[in-house]
Amino acid sequence: MDVLSEVLRSLRVNASIYCAMDLSGPWGISLPKSSWAPFHFLESGSCWLLRDGRKRVRLDAGDLVVL
């Protein structure tokens, strides 16, 4: 078992598919703050993660981000 799988299992993470998107530039999405930790997996392509007042982070295919 890999480290990420161990961490997610220890947190008792439950997931459901919220949506699947096929997007092309330029595009953007804004997510409201929440009390739960949504995660997103980038299957293909690349994008930028922008957080208020912080340095932007490039995400590429295969990246998983937990907000």
C-alpha positions, 0 to 999 in steps of 0.5 A: 500500500502506498503512503497516500492510500494509508493516510486517506484510509486513516482519515476515514475519507469517504468520497462521491463524484460531484462532477466530471468536467472536460474544459478548455482554456480559458476557464476558471472555477471558484469554490466557496469555503466549506467545513469539509475538505474537498479533493480534486484529481486532474486526470489530464492536462494542466491548470493553475490553483489560485488561493487568495493572497498566495502564490499560484501552484501549477497542477498537472495530469495525475495531481491530487489536491485537497482543499 
